[in-house]
Amino acid sequence: MDTKTFRAEENPFTESELLAQAQSNPDYFAEIYELYFGRIYAYCARRVGTPEEAEDLTSLIFTRAWAAVAKYRGGSVAAWLFKIAHNCVVNHLRNRKSFGSSEHLALISADDNILAELEDQEKRAIVAKLIAKLPDDQRELLALSVAGQLSSKEIGVVLGKGEGAVRMALHRIIKGLRQAYHRIDEGKQ
Amino acid sequence: MSKLTSDYLHALAKDPKATPPPNLDPETAEVVQTVVAAEKAVNPAPETELKGRVWRQVRLRLQAEALPEAEKSFAPVSPATRRWQLGLIAAMVIVMLGVAAMFLLIAQTELGRKVPAELQTGVVQSLDYELIYPNSTLLKFDPVKGFPPVNPASAVVNPKRYALAVEANLQDILAYYRAKLQKDGYSGFEDNKPLNYYYNFNSFEEGLTAYKDGEMVVITLYESKQNMFTSQPRLYNLFKQLQPKQSLILVAQGQTPKVEIPDLNYPGATVFSQDRIKKPKHPPPFDRYEEVTIKANYIALSTADDYLKVADYYRQKFNSADFGFPRDSQSQIENVVYLVAMKNGSVATLAIYAGSSSKSDSNTQTTIIITSGLSGLYNATPMRPMQDGKYTSAVWSPSGKYLAHVLENQVILWDSYGISLFTTITDFSEPITKIVWSPDSKLLAIAAGNSVKIWDMDTKTILRDGKYPGGVQSIAWSPFGGSTLAVAVENPSNANQAAQALPKETSLKITTLPFLGDIKALHWSPDGKFLATEQDDKVEIWDSDTKKLNQFPKIKGGKNSVAWAVMEQKQALAVQVDESRIQIWTADSAGTIGSNQAVLKEAGIAQFRWSPDGTLVAIAESDNSVSIWEPLKFRRLVSTKGHISPIADMAWSPDGESFVTVALDRTARLWSKDGKLLKTLDQHATPVLRVAWSPDGRAFATFDANNNIYLWQANGTFIIKLNWGFSREPGKADWSPNNVLTLVEKDGSITKWDGQGRSLGTLYW
């Protein structure tokens, strides 16, 4: 899964070539940073909750990635980078002393009243709460899929699982959320 | 089914408009849509500055974590293409060079070497007030230069300063000093974390501040090993003296500086109880200003007034106390105004929230949280002034790509995004007096003492190192004709010898000028064919082979009294000869010198400026009037009055359609090129000293005697007042070729704004 970069007119390299070049020339790593900053930051923000932590983790992830550039052995750059990201996030969550509700989460719940005004948004708010109650490994899977925009194959590389297992796990998450949502909806009616 | 579900999920993650696969049941598709929407709704959109800021953090982390893995080992990877293989070979050469450079760096910094004991001066017996850590040794250091720029120690008035080394961990040292100072009657303890939070990820820097009867003590601690590679060049000489495992202790003790903050209570507001006051956490970039290091004071208030009204009240309050606002922004999403007010290092940061922080208090409509005190950015140490030119200590390359920043005896290079290039040019034993970029931005010439070094941006090396025993007075790159650097030396008898010391190279020509006398400045003609040398009382014109062509008297001590322009395709040099005459010398493209040497006569000439196209000259006169001349026809087009005090500076707009004069009468005036007064700008409260147009001509900045910078649109519409509060030299701010207003501060920091006055961040070294 080696995609051409969106700056193809300036830079004829594929992502993995860029990364290989980055082993000697930091300018190429800057290109990788340019390409992946948004996805990595979104993934971190989704997993840790506060923008401050997400920012700190994002810089840590790219630092680790840069330092490990020489160890890259080809293959999907997204999977390689998100594997580093996944490890950093897991370590971070493990070391974090408290999971107290952050300002950011408070902001979401404060918005709930407004969300309730519209059916679609209400649905989304309920689903968001259901997602928040999912086990950590399932939330990780969703974060990698949506915020990280990774394919099942790439997620498999990141988590050390097969592509099929990832697909099945995602399917189960959706199925579980669908059932849980129905229960709430029926309860209301 | 699982494939359909996951495929649709992945597709939606990338494109919110993706359509579900036809075989996927609609209900599952709807759940997938809701899940993706819910996941995306949680993600805050990253603020615009975030990307650059995180990138800087990455670079700093790598630097702080000593040798990056990437540079330690180079493992070849399987090549995908032939082109790739070629790239790899080139890459290996680069890496080998990098490794060699690293070894050189290591050799130079003595990293990992055991430092000879004689560098340490022995155990200290006694000082006035005993703040020596037990069993520590005193290090050699320069008490003026040896402190980090952003540290409360810099703010101590009349400090005693010393540096110690000891084998102990930072927390133990900190605990020792805390106990000792407490026992000796010090109070008001504050932890000193590094201001720049990029350094915050490792606890290799610690410190504390304590107060007693108008005195203060600041203890700053470093773990040396971690800091060898961090950006603290001022401490380099100290780190160099440390034995392995030793920590560095910096002690500063002296008077507490005065903090000027107006009364910040809001009329009729309720003060929160002490236990509810906590230091506000502002989002970046405001968090930079939270670092109130001296006499920090926190107030939390609640009022029934609307938050915007409250914000206006504080704006007016600070305005009338002549504070400026480096930051003032309103977030409509969260309904909060962040306000930062500063004056001479005193800072107040205010967060004014719509709504109550307490559910029990139903009368509260607005919560105000204020931090005030002396900013951590404050620095009492003056910076060394550069010899000539208004570009005092930071110079943009003509391409706008690099910024060269002179800090003491070194030049630090930044790129245009504010990312350190990790290049510090040192080895200057004497103060740097001038730095100039070559027209192609590839070479940087640096004059210091009796040497001129030429730095090559491509190879990151000193390309030439010329020694001029008599000393160097000035340097200037020719705008064309290859890369010719003119060097004015003090002792002509050594000039030839000096020239020979620089090997000849076709691409780089160094011209030394054989004459006596103090050279104030060198001025190349726009086509690079002529060089004018400016002395205190005369100007000489040379051709590129250093043959003297002409000589004029020049008014003594004149300001901006020599300037080139291209007038009717001729190279034209205007020189203010005396108080009533400006002489213009011309030469055509073939080098033929014009027969008519135009003279413009006015009763009392204060200064003059060519219009950008060379067709007009604006003259400021000693009676505060301005006249516009057409030099080619020796005629005055118009003379006009406006200012009631002497004109301090003036500048044409880049399109030549208008010009601005600034004066001691506290006004700036915008004129059309035919001398019509377009607008009087009277917002300044003190004399206005300088004006500078942005290169794109969309804005101009005026600088007053009270450190305020006002930004204006080209038509004279007020944009914003900027105040940084430290620098007393308006020359320290200038526009980059890319229209970024750059201000170099005494503490070595560089602050940037765009043409609309929006902050582009601050660079710290």
Chai-1 contact restraints between the chains, C-beta under 6 A:
chainA,res_idxA,chainB,res_idxB,connection_type,confidence,min_distance_angstrom,max_distance_angstrom,comment,restraint_id
A,E17,B,W84,contact,1.0,0.0,6.0,A-B,restraint_1
A,A20,B,V77,contact,1.0,0.0,6.0,A-B,restraint_2
A,Q21,B,G87,contact,1.0,0.0,6.0,A-B,restraint_3
A,S24,B,A91,contact,1.0,0.0,6.0,A-B,restraint_4
A,S24,B,I94,contact,1.0,0.0,6.0,A-B,restraint_5
A,S24,B,V95,contact,1.0,0.0,6.0,A-B,restraint_6
A,F37,B,K51,contact,1.0,0.0,6.0,A-B,restraint_7
A,Y41,B,P46,contact,1.0,0.0,6.0,A-B,restraint_8
A,A42,B,N43,contact,1.0,0.0,6.0,A-B,restraint_9
A,A45,B,N43,contact,1.0,0.0,6.0,A-B,restraint_10
A,R46,B,V42,contact,1.0,0.0,6.0,A-B,restraint_11
A,R46,B,N43,contact,1.0,0.0,6.0,A-B,restraint_12
A,P51,B,P44,contact,1.0,0.0,6.0,A-B,restraint_13
A,T58,B,V54,contact,1.0,0.0,6.0,A-B,restraint_14
A,S59,B,V54,contact,1.0,0.0,6.0,A-B,restraint_15
A,S59,B,Q57,contact,1.0,0.0,6.0,A-B,restraint_16
A,S59,B,V58,contact,1.0,0.0,6.0,A-B,restraint_17
A,F62,B,V58,contact,1.0,0.0,6.0,A-B,restraint_18
A,T63,B,V58,contact,1.0,0.0,6.0,A-B,restraint_19
A,T63,B,R61,contact,1.0,0.0,6.0,A-B,restraint_20
A,T63,B,L62,contact,1.0,0.0,6.0,A-B,restraint_21
A,W66,B,A70,contact,1.0,0.0,6.0,A-B,restraint_22
A,A67,B,P68,contact,1.0,0.0,6.0,A-B,restraint_23
A,A67,B,E69,contact,1.0,0.0,6.0,A-B,restraint_24
A,A67,B,A70,contact,1.0,0.0,6.0,A-B,restraint_25
A,V69,B,A70,contact,1.0,0.0,6.0,A-B,restraint_26
A,A70,B,A70,contact,1.0,0.0,6.0,A-B,restraint_27
A,A70,B,S73,contact,1.0,0.0,6.0,A-B,restraint_28
A,A70,B,F74,contact,1.0,0.0,6.0,A-B,restraint_29
A,A70,B,A75,contact,1.0,0.0,6.0,A-B,restraint_30
A,R73,B,V77,contact,1.0,0.0,6.0,A-B,restraint_31
A,G74,B,S78,contact,1.0,0.0,6.0,A-B,restraint_32
A,K123,B,T34,contact,1.0,0.0,6.0,A-B,restraint_33
A,R124,B,T34,contact,1.0,0.0,6.0,A-B,restraint_34
A,R124,B,A37,contact,1.0,0.0,6.0,A-B,restraint_35
A,R124,B,A38,contact,1.0,0.0,6.0,A-B,restraint_36
A,V127,B,T34,contact,1.0,0.0,6.0,A-B,restraint_37
A,V127,B,V35,contact,1.0,0.0,6.0,A-B,restraint_38
A,V127,B,A38,contact,1.0,0.0,6.0,A-B,restraint_39
A,A128,B,A38,contact,1.0,0.0,6.0,A-B,restraint_40
A,L142,B,E39,contact,1.0,0.0,6.0,A-B,restraint_41
A,S145,B,L9,contact,1.0,0.0,6.0,A-B,restraint_42
A,S145,B,A13,contact,1.0,0.0,6.0,A-B,restraint_43
A,V146,B,A13,contact,1.0,0.0,6.0,A-B,restraint_44
A,V146,B,V36,contact,1.0,0.0,6.0,A-B,restraint_45
A,V146,B,E39,contact,1.0,0.0,6.0,A-B,restraint_46
A,A147,B,N43,contact,1.0,0.0,6.0,A-B,restraint_47
A,Q149,B,A13,contact,1.0,0.0,6.0,A-B,restraint_48
A,Q149,B,K14,contact,1.0,0.0,6.0,A-B,restraint_49
A,S151,B,H10,contact,1.0,0.0,6.0,A-B,restraint_50
A,S152,B,S6,contact,1.0,0.0,6.0,A-B,restraint_51
A,R167,B,S2,contact,1.0,0.0,6.0,A-B,restraint_52
A,R167,B,K3,contact,1.0,0.0,6.0,A-B,restraint_53
A,R167,B,S6,contact,1.0,0.0,6.0,A-B,restraint_54
A,M168,B,S2,contact,1.0,0.0,6.0,A-B,restraint_55
A,L170,B,S6,contact,1.0,0.0,6.0,A-B,restraint_56
A,L170,B,L9,contact,1.0,0.0,6.0,A-B,restraint_57
A,H171,B,S2,contact,1.0,0.0,6.0,A-B,restraint_58
A,H171,B,T5,contact,1.0,0.0,6.0,A-B,restraint_59
A,I174,B,T5,contact,1.0,0.0,6.0,A-B,restraint_60
A,I174,B,V31,contact,1.0,0.0,6.0,A-B,restraint_61
A,I174,B,V32,contact,1.0,0.0,6.0,A-B,restraint_62
A,L177,B,V31,contact,1.0,0.0,6.0,A-B,restraint_63
A,R178,B,V31,contact,1.0,0.0,6.0,A-B,restraint_64
